[in-house]
């Protein structure tokens, strides 16, 4: 494995308390150290503005640059910008793209341990009628996906952050060559990711949404992952998978009701071990980063996804069965 990390990411910081703050990276690093996984760490490259303009509009990019130059401010009620945000965001985008390049060269897991996060950022900022940018600046995972698409002709993004990756979905809404699978909590911010959001004209079926019931547990997510995510990946057998890795569905992480533990994240990582992974950090605000992130990485490195009996809730089964019925039109889902 390799970790792309920079101290610059900590310089993007608020004047007062905000859940998206530099301590998030400290928690992640502590968790990785405790698990013996803080190794092969290197400084990522800074993205060129031209690379970001492949994902975002020039107007939006210039807006972020100008606000960052003025000092501490807010893009919207949720999303702040500090004097170091511009540099940190360029470096975060560059790190994500670099993980894609590395994953294309050699099969392994490559982690972009970055902030600010990105999966809520759409082409022009706010996406799919979301009220805000949800703490995000540039869509790092979208940059990684484009790098892979350029090399292979298509790309796969899996997003298991507790919040729907509305920015990623919007950017690739009409792109049939970018498969975006998103498993998230239903009915919370940003209000998108309904089960019927299947993609735009000509790209139907390339956007797969599995909105999970409130208070879902490991058994519910493992069941959904086995029934939806794994079969779809088996349909296409991608060389590389981009993972928008948020750990805010971990029990008591703070911003949602989900009750996942290390068990699900280890399973998810192990289940993806046949692919090369470009993993880009999204959410996670406390215990999820310290425990969920190392569990995911160690799961991948273990190469073991034991078959175990699960007992999903009735509500979770209903959601998954409905999703299979909808997406079965495009994918072989048994």
Secondary structure, 3 states (H helix, E strand, C coil): CEEECCHHHHHCCCCCCCCCCCHHHHHHHHHHHHCCCCCCEECCCCCCHHHHCCCCCHHHHHHHHHHHHHCCEECCCCCEECCCHHHHHHHHHHHHHHHHHHHHHCCCEEEECCCCCCCCCECCECCCCCCCCCCCCCCHHHHHHHHHHHHHCCEEEEECCCCCCHHHHHHCCCCCCEEEEEEEECCCCCCCCCCCCCCCCCCCCCEEEEEECCCCEHHHHHHHHHHHHHHHHHHHCCCEEEEEECCCCECCCCCCCCEECHHHHHHHHHHCCCCEEEEEECCCCCHHHHHHHHHHHHHHHHCCCCCCCCCCCHHHHHHHHHHHHHHCCCCCCC
